[in-house]
């Protein structure tokens, strides 16, 4: 009798422990699910907050560019102006930060200048791009392939590649035969290496125009030297290393006669600009690359394109790393 009672008590105890174990498992599962939901909502909230900060930086950049037009003069842009100055990352309520920089798209070679225009203009721009490639020690056939990518005909240019070449790939695709919309298109070019693009991309840009007007107040050494074979890197470096706030092209030419042959393609004001911003909140971050056109008549800022996929590399961080390495 005693043994039966003990056995029943043992079974009851096991049942209770089993129920407790099941309750603990269910509770753990519920807490884990709740934690996952909370984390998901927190990440979503932080991401949305970072996005709003990035868009806020875009609005601020538009205002800065407009005020520069109104206050600093509509006929001149240079690297000493507010829009061109590198700013420190801005901390926001101790939960995140925003870092942004504005660059001038009239400072570099416009790849879309190869897409149309008079045959003379296209030929001149092809010569300039090939000269730039030689300076960078990149094979000149890249210029031919870029032209075939954007021009409207199906005629192969020099060592270029037209539609037949790309249709034979797996999978095959057509050449766009129109201006480039995004620099990522360059990775589709026939026989181009990542190293070639790494060297070239800092010196080229995309403007929704066939013009290739270079702002002499903001262009770098390579861009200026590539305008004409008679300029040379040394002369271009002298210009870049000196203060540049020229009021007109004529003023610049008076002291830099080696640029006389390309005076028609030089300007001192810019029309196209680009904002690159990164906003971080908690564990979330948003990068935004916005392209603007500033109307040279009234300063109106028009948003042309947004890109949320462009990697942002902090110039300030890179500078700090270089100092530490020294």
Residue, then its C-alpha position, 0 to 999 in steps of 0.5 A: x500500500x505504501x509503495x503504491x502511494x509513493x509511486x503515485x506521488x512520484x508520477x504526480x511530481x514528474x507530471x508537475x515537473x513536466x508541466x513546469x518544463x513546458x511552461x518554461x519552454x513556452x515562456x522562453x519562446x514567447x520572450x525570445x519572439x518578443x525580443x525579436x519583435x522589439x529589436x526589429x521595431x527598434x532597427x526599423x525606427x533607427x533606420x527611418x530616423x537615419x533616413x530622415x537625417x539624410x534627407x535633412x542633410x539634402x535639404x540643407x545642402x540645397x539651401x547652402x548652394x542656393x545661398x552661395x548663388x545669392x550671396x557669393x555671386x552667381x558667376x564664380x565658384x571655388x573651393x574656398x566657398x562654404x559648400x566646398x569646405x569639409x565639415x566634421x561629423x555632426x553628432x545628433x542627440x548622442x544617438x547618432x551622427x551625420x557626415x556630408x560633403x558637397x562636390x562640384x561635378x564641373x570639376x571632372x571629365x563628363x563621360x556623357x560628352x562622348x554620347x552626342x554633339x558635333x563630330x569635332x566636339x566628340x573627337x576633342x573629348x575622346x582625345x582628352x579622355x585618352x590623354x587622361x588614360x595615358x597619364x593613369x597608365x590605363x589602356x586607351x582602348x577604354x575610351x573607344x569602348x566608352x564611346x561605343x557604349x553611349x553613342x547612338x550608332x552600332x559602328x565600332x570605334x577603333x578598339x571599341x565594342x558594340x552590341x554584337x560583342x555584348x550579345x555573345x556574353x552569357x547572358x547577353x545584353x544590348x548596349x544602351x546607346x544613350x548617356x550613362x545614368x550610373x557609374x556602375x554601368x562601367x563594370x559591364x564594359x568589355x575587358x575592363x578591370x576593377x583596378x582600371x575603374x578604381x584609378x579612373x572614377x575619381x577623375x570622371x563624372x556623369x552630367x546629364x549634358x553633352x557639354x564638358x565644361x571644366x571649372x578651372x577653380x575646382x578641377x584637379x591636376x589630372x583633369x586640367x592636364x588632360x585638356x590638351x597635350x601641350x599643358x602637361x602635369x607640371x603646369x597643371x600642378x602649378x595652377x592647382x597648388x596656387x590660390x584659385x578664385x578667378x573671376x573669369x576665364x580671361x583673367x586666368x588665361x592672362x597668367x596661364x597662357x598654356x591654357x589659351x587653346x582650351x579657353x572655350x571649354x573652361x568656366x569659373x562657375x559650376x552648374x552641377x553638384x553632388x551631395x554624399x551623406x551618411x547618417x547613423x542612428x544606433x546600429x542603423x545607417x543610411x547613405x545617400x548620393x544626391x545630384x543637383x542642378x543649379x540654374x545659372x539664371x536664378x539659382x534654383x536647385x533641382x534634384x536630378x537623382x538619388x542613390x542609396x547604394x553608394x558606399x560612404x568613406x569618411x575623408x576625416x577617418x582616412x586623414x586620421x588613419x594617415x596621421x596615425x600611420x606616420 
